[in-house]
Amino acid sequence: MDNTNKEKSAVLINGDALSHDEIKSPFLIGVAGGTASGKSTVCKKIMEQLGQAEMDHTQRQVVSISQDSFYRELTPAEKIKAQKGKFNFDHPDAFNEELMYETLQLILKGHKVKIPSYDYRTNSLDFDNKLVIYPADVVLFEGILVFYFPKIRDLFHMKLFVDTDSDTRLARRVPRDINERGRDLDAVLTQYMTFVKPAFEEFCSPTKKFADVIIPRGADNTVAIDLIVHHIGEILAATNIAQHNTARTTASSMKRDH
């Protein structure tokens, strides 16, 4: 690894840990599914229903992270391919598996981490606008291939797969890529048929078998989302009780010491 990559890795991971008594080891939930299946929308609805979306990010008990922040940096030749829509962003090799694993490990150990945002228009990581992920009680990690890598898959306490019809996903992806990511229709369709669809069938769809819960129709499935929200709510309630009891025990111990 050269010095530049070392520097950027250091930017991604921040070693600010909490004290031993304050460490939060979160309940880690993986949210997988094909492109435009509604993964981020499902996470957003979960956050909203739990009252976390409008909360200051330093105080949130539930946070959501996108796997897109762990795309590896492209070589100059790959960047030219990407500009022409000829680079496969849906292949496992497009991601930095090691950095993804190391970052999730730090999150599970109660560390604050910093990850870059991703610029879809330039197909590059944005290190100038890093996202700070503070220790939380529940962490949602969403992406097309979050269950593909075995050692990352094994970190999750719960695995959700957002299962949406392929025609629906394509109908969502086309306007999204044109309006939000500056692509033209021909490029979107060519990329979908050349890379996205085959990669989904080869790499993403087979990981459905690892899911604990499959959510048909994505964010439109309000019953499934309500059940997941209820489960997370129980986790948060149990965590709050445990933290309260720990605080009371600590306070009682301090009184005895005095």
C-alpha positions in Angstrom: 0.0 0.0 0.0 1.5 3.4 -0.9 1.5 6.5 1.3 -1.5 8.0 -0.4 -3.7 5.0 0.3 -2.4 4.8 3.9 -3.3 8.5 4.4 -6.8 8.0 3.0 -7.4 4.9 5.1 -6.4 6.9 8.1 -9.0 9.4 7.1 -11.7 6.8 6.9 -11.2 5.3 10.4 -11.0 7.4 13.5 -9.7 5.9 16.7 -11.8 8.0 19.1 -13.2 5.3 21.4 -15.5 5.8 24.3 -14.4 5.0 27.8 -14.8 1.4 28.9 -18.0 2.0 30.8 -19.6 3.9 27.9 -18.8 1.6 25.0 -21.7 0.9 22.7 -21.5 -2.4 20.9 -24.4 -1.9 18.4 -26.9 -4.4 17.0 -25.7 -4.6 13.4 -28.3 -5.1 10.7 -27.4 -5.8 7.1 -29.9 -4.6 4.4 -29.2 -6.2 1.0 -31.1 -6.1 -2.3 -30.7 -5.3 -6.0 -30.2 -1.9 -7.5 -33.1 0.5 -6.9 -34.9 -2.2 -4.8 -35.6 0.3 -2.1 -32.8 -0.5 0.4 -32.1 3.1 1.4 -35.8 3.9 1.5 -36.5 1.0 3.8 -33.7 2.3 6.1 -35.0 5.8 5.9 -38.5 4.7 6.9 -37.1 2.7 9.8 -35.2 5.7 11.0 -38.3 8.0 10.6 -40.6 5.6 12.5 -38.2 5.3 15.3 -37.9 9.1 15.6 -34.2 9.1 14.6 -34.3 10.9 11.2 -34.7 14.4 12.5 -32.5 13.9 15.6 -29.0 15.4 15.8 -26.7 12.9 14.3 -24.5 12.9 17.5 -27.4 11.7 19.6 -29.0 9.1 17.3 -29.4 5.6 18.7 -29.9 4.3 15.2 -27.7 5.1 12.2 -27.6 4.1 8.6 -24.5 3.6 6.4 -24.3 2.9 2.7 -22.0 0.3 1.2 -21.3 2.8 -1.6 -18.9 4.6 0.7 -16.7 1.6 0.3 -16.2 1.6 -3.4 -12.5 1.4 -4.1 -10.8 4.2 -5.9 -10.5 3.7 -9.6 -7.4 3.7 -11.6 -7.1 6.3 -14.4 -8.0 3.7 -17.0 -11.0 2.6 -15.0 -12.2 6.2 -14.6 -12.2 6.5 -18.4 -14.3 3.3 -18.6 -16.6 4.6 -15.9 -17.2 7.8 -17.8 -18.3 5.8 -20.8 -20.5 3.5 -18.7 -18.2 0.5 -19.2 -17.1 -0.2 -15.7 -18.9 -2.8 -13.6 -19.8 -1.1 -10.3 -22.0 -4.1 -9.4 -19.1 -6.6 -9.3 -17.6 -7.5 -5.8 -14.2 -6.3 -7.1 -15.5 -2.8 -7.2 -15.6 -2.6 -3.4 -12.8 -2.3 -0.8 -13.7 -5.4 1.2 -10.9 -5.0 3.8 -11.7 -1.4 4.6 -15.4 -2.3 4.9 -14.6 -5.1 7.3 -12.2 -3.0 9.4 -14.7 -0.1 9.7 -17.5 -2.4 10.8 -15.2 -4.0 13.3 -14.4 -0.6 14.8 -18.1 0.4 14.9 -18.8 -2.9 16.8 -16.1 -1.9 19.3 -17.7 1.4 20.0 -15.5 3.7 18.0 -16.4 6.8 16.1 -15.6 6.4 12.4 -15.3 8.7 9.5 -16.2 7.5 6.0 -16.3 9.4 2.7 -19.5 10.2 0.9 -19.8 9.0 -2.7 -20.1 11.2 -5.8 -22.2 9.3 -8.4 -21.6 12.0 -11.0 -17.9 11.6 -10.9 -17.8 8.0 -9.8 -15.4 8.8 -7.0 -15.1 9.0 -3.2 -15.5 12.4 -1.7 -12.9 12.7 1.1 -13.7 16.4 1.5 -17.2 15.7 2.8 -16.7 12.8 5.2 -19.6 11.3 7.1 -19.0 11.0 10.9 -20.6 7.9 12.3 -21.0 8.2 16.1 -21.4 5.2 18.4 -25.0 4.0 18.3 -27.2 1.2 19.6 -28.4 0.0 16.2 -26.5 0.3 12.9 -28.1 -0.3 9.5 -25.6 -1.2 6.7 -27.2 -1.2 3.3 -25.9 -2.1 -0.1 -26.2 -4.5 -3.1 -23.5 -6.9 -1.9 -23.4 -6.6 1.9 -24.0 -10.3 2.2 -21.6 -11.4 -0.5 -18.4 -11.3 1.5 -18.5 -14.1 4.2 -16.5 -12.4 6.9 -18.6 -9.2 6.6 -21.8 -11.2 6.4 -20.9 -13.0 9.7 -20.8 -9.6 11.5 -24.5 -9.0 11.2 -26.9 -9.8 14.0 -29.8 -9.6 11.6 -29.9 -9.7 7.8 -32.7 -8.2 5.7 -33.1 -8.7 1.9 -35.3 -6.1 0.1 -36.8 -8.1 -2.7 -38.4 -6.0 -5.5 -39.5 -7.0 -9.0 -36.8 -6.5 -11.6 -39.1 -4.4 -13.9 -39.9 -2.1 -10.9 -36.2 -1.7 -10.1 -35.3 -0.8 -13.7 -38.2 1.7 -13.8 -36.8 3.3 -10.7 -33.2 3.3 -11.8 -33.7 5.0 -15.1 -35.2 8.3 -13.9 -32.9 8.2 -10.8 -29.7 7.9 -12.9 -30.8 10.5 -15.4 -32.1 13.1 -12.9 -29.8 12.6 -10.0 -26.6 11.3 -11.5 -26.4 13.0 -14.9 -26.6 10.0 -17.1 -28.4 9.7 -20.4 -31.0 7.1 -21.2 -28.9 5.0 -23.6 -26.0 4.8 -21.2 -28.3 3.8 -18.3 -30.0 1.0 -20.3 -26.7 -0.2 -21.8 -25.1 -0.4 -18.4 -28.1 -2.1 -16.9 -28.1 -4.9 -19.5 -24.4 -5.2 -19.7 -23.4 -5.1 -16.0 -26.2 -4.5 -13.6 -28.7 -7.3 -14.5 -26.0 -10.1 -14.9 -24.2 -9.0 -11.7 -27.5 -9.1 -9.8 -28.2 -12.6 -11.0 -24.6 -13.8 -10.3 -23.7 -12.0 -7.1 -26.6 -10.3 -5.4 -29.6 -12.6 -5.8 -27.9 -15.7 -4.5 -27.3 -13.9 -1.2 -31.0 -13.8 -0.5 -30.6 -17.3 1.1 -28.6 -15.7 3.9 -31.4 -13.3 4.9 -33.3 -13.7 8.2 -36.1 -11.6 6.8 -37.1 -11.0 3.1 -39.1 -7.9 2.4 -41.1 -8.2 -0.8 -42.0 -4.9 -2.5 -39.4 -3.0 -0.5 -40.6 0.2 1.2 -44.1 -0.4 0.0 -44.3 -3.3 2.4 -45.5 -1.4 5.5 -46.3 -4.5 7.5 -42.8 -5.9 7.2 -41.3 -2.5 8.1 -43.6 -2.1 11.1 -42.5 -5.5 12.4 -38.8 -4.6 12.0 -39.4 -1.2 13.6 -41.1 -3.0 16.5 -38.2 -5.4 16.9 -35.6 -2.6 16.9 -37.7 -0.6 19.3 -37.5 -3.6 21.7 -33.7 -3.6 21.3 -33.5 0.1 22.1 -35.8 -0.3 25.1 -33.6 -3.1 26.5 -30.5 -1.1 25.9 -31.9 1.9 27.6 -32.9 -0.2 30.6 -29.4 -1.7 30.8 -27.7 1.7 30.5 -30.0 3.0 33.3 -29.2 0.1 35.6 -25.5 0.5 34.9 -25.7 4.2 35.7 -27.5 3.5 39.0 -24.9 0.8 39.9 -22.1 3.2 39.2 -23.7 6.0 41.2 -24.3 3.6 44.2 -20.7 2.4 44.0 -19.4 6.0 44.0 -21.5 6.8 47.1 -20.1 3.8 49.0 -16.6 4.8 48.1 -17.2 8.3 49.6 
